[in-house]
Amino acid sequence: MIKKRAIINVLFALLIFLGGSLLFPAIVAWIYGGPDVWSFVETGIGCIIVGAFGFALTRLQYELRPKEGFVIVTFGWLLFAGIGAIPFVLTEATPSYTDAFFETMSGFTTTGATILTDIEKLPHGVLFWRSFTHWLGGMGIILLSLAILPLLGVGGMQLFKAEVPGPSPDKLSPRIKETAKMLWVVYFLLTFIETMLLWWAGMSFFDAVCHAFGTLATGGFSTKNASIGHYNNPIIDYIIILFMIFAGTNFALHYRALQGKILYYWKDPEVRVYLGIIAVGTLIVGIAVWFHTEYGLADNFRHSLFQVVSILTTTGYGTSDYELWGVTVHLLLFIFMFIGGCAGSTAGGMKIIRPLVLFKFSRAEVLRLIHPQAVIPVRIGSMVIPHAIIATITGFFLFYMALFVVGTLFMSMLGLDLATSLGSVAATIGNIGPGLGDVGPTDNFSHIPKVGKWVLSFLMLAGRLEVFTVIILFSRSFWRR
């Protein structure tokens, strides 16, 4: 039987953490003299008080099992989006709670889809909170909590498995709490370095912090209406390209690199495929862009590389309108929306390892038809992939595509055209942000009907938590004793 009191206890603990997080944008708002200070202070302190009171009432010794882990992670993200939306309503940054919830879920799931039409008029506290939700959600709210809240140390591996992206979380240390700390040290260090570089390249310090948050989390919320294109600065573009590539790479490899084991990058088969996709994609997009724009060779390469990396890593930043680059680019970037970055990264999508395993499995099946007696294992590098993992990946792929198809049908029923229906669902379930059609890189999601925003919010959550974590809760057998 599911331990409901244990679940409620952890959710109250997470509410305390959320309250503390809301005080950071309050400080930023106070520094810049914004009118949004008290919106964050009141919400943050309210969360801390309610969370502390509820935590004390439900406190007991417990051991979390996988079932509790799935429930806590899913409802934890819903809690953060639901409460985190309140400052948007109090500051009137969004016209309704639905829009505020959509914006906040988009932030925490690092999707970057927005309903805001004039971002630059927002006060600094709200802008910081939008980007900060990216940063918290990028490495994972639960993972951060495991790193800094000892009270969640018991049963922590169940939360880690339910929340961390990728087919198999890479434990760097025997203790889950130490693993969480190691990953967050790497995450913080990369964020700090990118912030300093962007500041040096010409961004204001505030903008540098916000864009570093969005880059390392592969989120995509910008402080400018024109996203990165606002700066029209090649140095800024290349800095962000570099860190988007880092963000789309398994963070365990970054940790190994800090230990001096840099060759681990190239030894990883997934990273080699990842870099290969970027290279080939940039070449194809560059050729298409050559025929549809008047860019010189240098600008062509920069914009093509930026957009390929941005979509593949599911960051969603933009330097130009890729919808003007022709159907070939639309199709290629649409495919990239499903692939995503590497397992163990902050990127969304299916993760490269899954399509890679399915491709190798399909190839092995063809060879078995030719050589029925042959034993043909599925290998990734030197590792043989067990059939159980192949079955899990196949199930994930089918669930993912089923959600995509059902979501697209639902959005088309709301009156959206085909391109917008396809683009909005692919962009949200893959946690990308901009899509195609009327939700392209120069548009937003404000015109989506209210019920459509709730459906897309659900898809963001399902995509961020790797589908199974959310879908499993709809099974009646899950709730049985």
TAQUI-V592983 format. One record per backbone hydrogen bond with DSSP energy under -1.0 kcal/mol. NH is the residue of the N-H (numbers start at 1). CO is the residue of the C=O. If there is no record, write none. Layout:
nh	co
NH	CO
NH	CO
This chain:
nh	co
4	2
7	3
8	4
9	5
10	6
11	7
12	8
13	9
14	10
15	11
16	12
17	13
18	14
19	15
20	16
21	17
22	18
24	21
27	23
28	24
29	25
30	26
31	27
32	28
34	29
40	36
41	37
42	38
43	39
44	40
45	41
46	42
47	43
48	44
49	45
50	46
51	47
52	48
53	49
54	50
55	51
56	52
57	53
58	54
69	65
70	66
71	67
72	68
73	69
74	70
75	71
76	72
77	73
78	74
79	75
80	76
81	77
82	78
83	79
84	80
86	83
89	85
90	86
91	87
93	88
94	88
100	96
101	97
102	98
103	99
104	100
105	101
106	102
107	103
108	104
109	105
110	107
111	106
112	106
122	119
127	123
128	124
129	125
130	126
131	127
132	128
133	129
134	130
135	131
136	132
137	133
138	134
144	140
145	141
146	142
147	143
148	144
149	145
152	149
153	150
156	153
158	155
160	156
161	157
162	158
163	159
164	160
179	175
180	176
181	177
182	178
183	179
184	180
185	181
186	182
187	183
188	184
189	185
190	186
191	187
192	188
193	189
194	190
195	191
196	192
197	193
198	194
199	195
200	196
201	197
203	198
208	204
209	205
210	206
211	207
212	208
213	209
214	210
215	211
216	212
217	213
218	215
219	214
227	224
229	226
229	318
230	227
231	228
237	233
238	234
239	235
240	236
241	237
242	238
243	239
244	240
245	241
246	242
247	243
248	244
249	246
251	344
253	250
255	251
256	252
257	253
258	254
260	257
261	256
262	260
264	261
265	262
267	263
272	268
273	269
274	270
275	271
276	272
277	273
278	274
279	275
280	276
281	277
282	278
283	279
284	280
285	281
286	282
287	283
288	284
289	285
290	286
293	289
300	296
301	297
302	298
303	299
304	300
305	301
306	302
307	303
308	304
309	305
310	306
311	307
312	308
313	309
315	310
316	310
324	321
325	322
330	326
331	327
332	328
333	329
334	330
335	331
336	332
337	333
338	335
339	335
340	336
342	248
345	342
346	247
350	338
351	339
352	341
354	351
356	352
357	353
358	354
359	355
360	356
361	357
362	358
363	359
364	360
365	361
366	362
367	363
368	364
369	365
370	366
371	367
374	371
380	383
383	380
385	378
390	386
391	387
392	388
393	389
394	390
395	391
396	392
397	393
398	394
399	395
400	396
401	397
402	398
403	399
404	400
405	401
406	402
407	403
408	404
409	405
410	406
411	407
412	408
413	409
415	412
416	411
421	417
422	418
423	419
424	420
425	421
426	422
427	423
428	424
429	425
430	426
432	427
433	427
435	439
439	436
440	437
443	440
445	114
448	445
453	449
454	450
455	451
456	452
457	453
458	454
459	455
460	456
461	457
462	458
463	459
464	460
465	461
466	463
467	462
468	466
471	467
472	468
473	470
474	471
475	472
